[in-house]
Structure formats: C-alpha cells, structure tokens
C-alpha cells in the first residue's frame, strides 16, 4: 500500500475486520475494508456538522456485504437527514453509527467509533468551504494538551 510518514494511506488492514461500538457500548458492528484499502475522508457539510455536533465528520466507505451488526441493532434509530440518506444512531447514547443510502452497495462508517487504529489516514476533506469560521485548528494562541489541560475537565462557572 502507499505509505506516508510510516502510515498507510489506503489501509494495511485489508483482510482484518474492524470493530466499532457506540459510546455506551449497547451497539456494535464490524466491517472489512475494501480490497483497495480504506479511504478515510472528512466532511464539513452542514448536515454532518449538525448530526455530529462537530466541525467535521470522519467517514470511510465499506461494502455493505462486508458490514455486520454484532449487537444492539434493536437499539438503533434512523434519521433521514436528506432525501434517501439514512443516518443510524444509538437510541441510548446518541452516537452516530453509520450512514447509508438504501439499495447502494456501500455503507459509511464513522471512523471515530473504531476500537483500533485502522492503519489508514484521511485522504480528503469535502465541503471545506462549509467549515465554520471559528474552526481554525492551526491558529496561533490555541493551547494544545495530550489530555486534560491544567484546569482539568471543563466545568460550568460557579
């Protein structure tokens, strides 16, 4: 596979099943990356930003035939966010699980739910022009920490 900085751009886990689960663990599924490798992208369209409460959604497309619910499918809800596009989410914790267009051959995974590093890195960012103005990760003056900052977990002011 193509390599960049020691990381596979198109996935080194071609035959391994990737496992994902929601925040509360009620719903889990697994999928096998396409034989061409995992193509990870980011989307900053309004629909993705609103659905994920984030400046971008990180997605990867996998063949529907290589996708399987492991548990909790009865705990999922579906929202049709645009004509023909269904977003599946956990009805317990609200985690976005997958998106799909019924009848199409692929489903879109939510990469942030992966239990392990998929070995691939994003290769595109779509709807970049829709990214909110406040979202500038490279701006100077933003403190960066590996975990909590010196104040600990953010809390409401007293």
VENVENCOR-V49508 format. One line per field, one symbol per residue. psi: psi as a letter, one per 40 degrees, with the letter a starting at -180 (. if undefined). A space follows every 10 residues. Layout:
psi->???
This chain:
psi->iiihfehhdf hefdeihhhi iideedhiii ihiideihhh iihfiddddd defieihhih hihddehhhd iedeeiihhg dihehhhhih edeehhciii hheieiihih deehdiheei iieihifdee hideggdeii ehihidaiad eahhihi.
